[in-house]
């Protein structure tokens, strides 16, 4: 999806908020006027005055226009008094916008408003991220009792480290490399971190390396040559790359992977990588420059034990 598409979707949502706010304000006004005979009468007179003022302006009748404006001021004074008596002010019937700065227009002083830019970024992140079970993969749902006793203390340290990493989250920080066999909790802890980080209002992109790189490749070789996915991967507050080593290998994909890892290290943006490969296997599969950047800049968490998914099915922790 192109940046223009994200912008169009975000702008449509913001302007829908504007229409809704205006409609709700209109309904509040109509309900208040309907509840008071005085307000109802004055509202009709104000409407009539507005129509006559417009007609006088079009006919360039200065005398008539001046008289009507004086009449309008007097009517408004009576209307405000009637509102106060009924317990209202004119402010009660103003639209309540999501963004007071641009009043849900998306643009402010001829520039893109931060609300539009933030929503555009949020839509890009949601589109790029794989669907992931945040509700079940939480820190509270993680149990070290499923690990063998001889590694349980080590896994408890990993758990505590991940919890500290997630909250409070540091936007400028280091990455984590989670290594170990399948089913040992790497994805669970990655998503637990993601959940806590998102609760603090940060943007998180999560996905398998294969899926994310495939999207980057499709966009790169499309007719438009869009770089939206790559830009989102480089700019999000936290990037979680799952299952490194399962993706298809090519010169382009390896280059893209290095660009993501290296760029985020240079900009001090945290990245979490999980893999079933050992450090030795990573060295055999990837170039030295990729492996050295990861090993030299990431905190290594080595996961050990038996497949927890199987243990949970049998209901028998160690």
C-alpha positions as CSV (number, residue, x, y, z in Angstrom):
1,X,0.0,0.0,0.0
2,X,1.4,3.4,-1.0
3,X,2.0,6.3,1.3
4,X,-0.8,8.2,-0.6
5,X,-3.2,5.3,0.3
6,X,-2.3,5.5,4.0
7,X,-2.7,9.3,3.8
8,X,-6.1,9.0,2.1
9,X,-7.4,6.4,4.6
10,X,-6.2,8.5,7.6
11,X,-7.7,11.7,6.2
12,X,-11.0,9.9,5.6
13,X,-11.1,8.7,9.2
14,X,-10.2,12.2,10.6
15,X,-12.8,13.9,8.4
16,X,-15.4,11.4,9.5
17,X,-14.7,12.4,13.1
18,X,-15.2,16.0,12.1
19,X,-18.6,15.2,10.5
20,X,-19.6,13.2,13.6
21,X,-18.6,16.0,15.9
22,X,-20.5,18.6,14.0
23,X,-23.6,16.4,13.8
24,X,-23.5,15.8,17.6
25,X,-23.1,19.5,18.2
26,X,-26.1,20.1,15.9
27,X,-28.2,17.5,17.8
28,X,-27.3,19.1,21.2
29,X,-28.4,22.5,19.9
30,X,-31.6,21.2,18.5
31,X,-32.5,19.4,21.7
32,X,-31.8,22.5,23.8
33,X,-33.9,24.8,21.5
34,X,-36.7,22.3,21.5
35,X,-36.8,22.3,25.3
36,X,-37.5,26.0,25.5
37,X,-40.2,28.1,23.9
38,X,-38.1,31.3,24.2
39,X,-35.0,29.6,22.7
40,X,-37.1,28.2,19.9
41,X,-38.6,31.6,19.0
42,X,-35.2,33.4,19.2
43,X,-33.6,30.7,17.0
44,X,-36.2,31.3,14.3
45,X,-35.6,35.0,14.5
46,X,-31.8,34.6,14.3
47,X,-32.3,32.4,11.2
48,X,-34.5,34.9,9.6
49,X,-32.0,37.7,10.4
50,X,-29.2,35.7,8.9
51,X,-31.1,35.2,5.7
52,X,-32.0,38.9,5.4
53,X,-28.4,39.9,6.2
54,X,-27.1,37.8,3.3
55,X,-29.7,39.3,1.0
56,X,-28.8,42.8,2.0
57,X,-25.1,42.1,1.5
58,X,-25.8,40.8,-2.0
59,X,-27.8,43.8,-2.9
60,X,-25.2,46.2,-1.4
61,X,-27.8,47.9,0.7
62,X,-25.4,49.4,3.3
63,X,-28.2,51.0,5.4
64,X,-30.3,47.8,5.6
65,X,-27.1,45.7,6.3
66,X,-26.2,47.9,9.2
67,X,-29.7,47.7,10.7
68,X,-29.8,44.0,10.4
69,X,-26.4,43.6,12.1
70,X,-27.6,45.7,15.0
71,X,-30.7,43.5,15.2
72,X,-28.5,40.4,15.1
73,X,-26.4,41.7,18.1
74,X,-29.6,42.3,20.1
75,X,-31.0,38.9,19.3
76,X,-27.8,37.2,20.2
77,X,-27.8,39.0,23.6
78,X,-31.3,37.8,24.3
79,X,-30.4,34.3,23.0
80,X,-27.4,34.1,25.4
81,X,-29.5,35.2,28.3
82,X,-32.1,32.6,27.5
83,X,-29.3,30.0,27.2
84,X,-27.9,30.9,30.6
85,X,-31.4,30.7,32.1
86,X,-31.7,27.2,30.7
87,X,-28.3,26.3,32.0
88,X,-26.3,26.5,28.7
89,X,-23.7,28.6,26.9
90,X,-23.1,28.8,23.2
91,X,-19.9,26.8,23.8
92,X,-22.0,23.8,24.8
93,X,-23.1,23.6,21.1
94,X,-19.6,23.8,19.6
95,X,-18.3,20.6,18.0
96,X,-15.9,18.6,20.2
97,X,-13.1,17.6,17.8
98,X,-10.6,14.8,18.4
99,X,-7.9,17.3,17.4
100,X,-8.5,20.8,18.6
101,X,-5.5,22.1,16.6
102,X,-6.9,21.3,13.1
103,X,-10.5,20.7,14.2
104,X,-10.3,17.3,12.5
105,X,-9.4,18.7,9.1
106,X,-6.1,16.9,8.9
107,X,-4.3,20.1,8.0
108,X,-3.3,23.1,10.1
109,X,-2.0,26.4,8.8
110,X,-1.4,24.8,5.4
111,X,0.7,22.0,6.9
112,X,-0.1,18.3,7.6
113,X,-1.3,18.2,11.2
114,X,0.4,15.8,13.7
115,X,-2.9,14.0,14.1
116,X,-3.0,13.0,10.4
117,X,0.7,12.1,10.5
118,X,0.3,9.9,13.6
119,X,-2.8,8.1,12.3
120,X,-1.1,7.6,8.9
121,X,1.8,6.0,10.8
122,X,-0.5,3.9,12.9
123,X,-2.3,2.5,9.8
124,X,1.0,1.7,8.2
125,X,2.1,-0.2,11.3
126,X,-1.2,-2.1,11.6
127,X,-1.0,-3.1,7.9
128,X,2.6,-4.3,8.1
129,X,2.4,-6.2,11.4
130,X,1.3,-9.8,11.5
131,X,-1.7,-10.6,13.6
132,X,-0.4,-11.7,17.0
133,X,-2.1,-13.0,20.2
134,X,-1.2,-10.2,22.6
135,X,-4.0,-11.3,25.0
136,X,-2.5,-14.7,25.6
137,X,1.2,-13.9,25.3
138,X,1.6,-11.8,28.4
139,X,4.1,-11.7,31.2
140,X,1.5,-12.9,33.6
141,X,0.9,-16.0,31.4
142,X,4.6,-16.9,31.2
143,X,5.5,-19.7,33.6
144,X,9.1,-20.8,34.2
145,X,7.9,-24.0,35.9
146,X,7.9,-25.6,32.4
147,X,11.7,-25.3,32.1
148,X,14.0,-28.0,33.5
149,X,15.2,-27.3,37.0
150,X,18.8,-26.8,35.9
151,X,17.9,-23.9,33.6
152,X,14.9,-22.5,35.5
153,X,17.0,-19.8,37.3
154,X,18.5,-18.7,33.9
155,X,15.1,-18.5,32.3
156,X,13.8,-16.5,35.3
157,X,16.6,-14.0,34.7
158,X,15.6,-13.8,31.0
159,X,12.0,-13.2,32.0
160,X,13.0,-10.5,34.5
161,X,15.2,-8.8,31.9
162,X,12.4,-8.8,29.3
163,X,10.0,-7.2,31.8
164,X,12.5,-4.5,32.7
165,X,13.1,-3.9,28.9
166,X,9.4,-3.5,28.2
167,X,8.5,-1.1,31.0
168,X,9.5,1.6,31.1
169,X,10.4,1.4,27.4
170,X,13.3,3.4,26.1
171,X,12.8,4.6,22.5
172,X,16.5,4.9,22.0
173,X,18.1,1.7,23.1
174,X,19.6,-1.6,22.3
175,X,18.2,-4.8,20.7
176,X,17.7,-8.3,21.9
177,X,18.6,-11.6,20.2
178,X,16.6,-14.5,21.4
179,X,18.1,-17.9,20.4
180,X,16.9,-21.4,21.1
181,X,14.9,-24.3,19.8
182,X,11.3,-24.0,18.8
183,X,8.7,-23.8,21.6
184,X,10.8,-22.4,24.3
185,X,9.0,-19.1,24.8
186,X,10.9,-16.7,22.5
187,X,7.8,-15.5,20.7
188,X,5.8,-15.4,23.9
189,X,8.2,-13.0,25.6
190,X,8.6,-11.0,22.4
191,X,4.9,-10.4,22.3
192,X,4.7,-9.8,26.0
193,X,7.2,-7.0,25.5
194,X,5.2,-5.7,22.5
195,X,2.0,-5.6,24.5
196,X,3.6,-3.5,27.3
197,X,5.3,-1.2,24.8
198,X,2.1,-0.6,22.9
199,X,0.3,0.2,26.2
200,X,2.7,3.0,26.7
201,X,1.7,4.5,23.3
202,X,4.7,3.4,21.2
203,X,4.5,1.9,17.7
204,X,5.4,-1.8,17.3
205,X,5.8,-3.8,14.2
206,X,5.9,-7.5,14.6
207,X,6.2,-10.2,11.9
208,X,8.2,-13.1,10.7
209,X,11.4,-12.1,8.8
210,X,10.1,-13.9,5.8
211,X,6.8,-12.1,5.6
212,X,8.2,-8.6,6.3
213,X,11.0,-9.0,3.7
214,X,8.6,-10.4,1.1
215,X,6.5,-7.3,1.5
216,X,9.6,-5.1,1.1
217,X,10.6,-7.0,-2.0
218,X,7.2,-6.7,-3.6
219,X,7.1,-3.0,-3.1
220,X,10.6,-2.5,-4.3
221,X,10.0,-4.3,-7.6
222,X,6.5,-3.0,-8.1
223,X,5.8,-0.4,-10.9
224,X,5.8,2.4,-8.4
225,X,8.9,1.3,-6.5
226,X,7.2,2.1,-3.2
227,X,9.4,2.1,-0.1
228,X,6.6,2.4,2.5
229,X,7.2,-0.9,4.3
230,X,10.9,-0.3,4.5
231,X,10.3,3.2,5.9
232,X,7.9,1.8,8.5
233,X,10.4,-0.9,9.5
234,X,13.1,1.7,10.0
235,X,11.0,4.3,11.8
236,X,8.7,2.3,14.2
237,X,9.6,2.5,17.9
238,X,10.1,-1.2,18.3
239,X,10.6,-3.8,15.6
240,X,10.2,-7.5,16.3
241,X,11.7,-9.8,13.7
242,X,10.4,-13.4,14.4
243,X,11.9,-16.6,13.0
244,X,15.2,-15.3,11.6
245,X,16.6,-18.0,9.4
246,X,13.4,-19.4,8.0
247,X,13.1,-16.8,5.2
248,X,14.0,-17.4,1.6
249,X,17.6,-16.2,0.9
250,X,18.6,-13.9,-2.0
251,X,21.0,-11.1,-2.6
252,X,18.2,-8.5,-2.4
253,X,16.7,-9.9,0.8
254,X,20.0,-10.2,2.6
255,X,20.8,-6.6,1.6
256,X,17.4,-5.5,2.9
257,X,17.9,-7.4,6.2
258,X,21.3,-5.8,6.7
259,X,19.8,-2.3,5.9
260,X,17.1,-2.8,8.5
261,X,19.4,-4.1,11.2
262,X,22.2,-1.6,10.6
263,X,20.0,1.4,10.2
264,X,18.1,0.8,13.4
265,X,21.4,0.3,15.3
266,X,22.7,3.6,14.0
267,X,19.5,5.4,14.9
268,X,19.4,3.6,18.3
269,X,16.0,2.2,17.6
270,X,15.3,-1.1,19.6
271,X,14.8,-4.3,17.7
272,X,14.1,-7.8,18.9
273,X,15.1,-10.8,16.8
274,X,14.2,-14.4,17.6
275,X,15.7,-17.4,15.8
276,X,15.9,-21.1,16.2
277,X,19.5,-21.0,14.9
278,X,22.6,-21.1,17.1
279,X,25.2,-18.4,16.8
280,X,27.3,-20.8,14.8
281,X,24.4,-21.5,12.4
282,X,23.7,-17.8,12.0
283,X,27.4,-17.3,11.0
284,X,27.1,-20.1,8.4
285,X,23.9,-18.7,6.9
286,X,24.5,-14.9,6.9
287,X,27.3,-12.7,6.0
288,X,29.9,-11.6,8.6
289,X,28.6,-8.0,8.5
290,X,25.0,-9.1,9.4
291,X,26.1,-11.4,12.2
292,X,28.7,-9.1,13.6
293,X,26.2,-6.2,13.8
294,X,23.7,-8.4,15.7
295,X,26.2,-10.1,18.0
296,X,28.0,-6.8,18.7
297,X,25.0,-4.7,19.4
298,X,22.3,-7.0,20.8
299,X,21.7,-8.5,24.2
300,X,21.8,-12.3,23.7
301,X,19.2,-14.4,25.5
302,X,19.8,-18.1,25.1
303,X,16.6,-20.2,25.6
304,X,16.9,-23.8,26.8
305,X,14.6,-26.6,27.7
306,X,11.9,-28.8,26.1
307,X,9.1,-27.7,23.8
308,X,6.7,-25.9,26.2
309,X,3.8,-26.2,23.8
310,X,4.0,-30.0,24.1
311,X,4.5,-29.9,27.8
312,X,1.4,-27.7,28.1
313,X,-0.7,-30.2,26.1
314,X,0.4,-33.0,28.4
315,X,-0.1,-30.8,31.4
316,X,3.2,-31.8,32.9
317,X,5.7,-29.1,33.8
318,X,9.2,-30.3,34.7
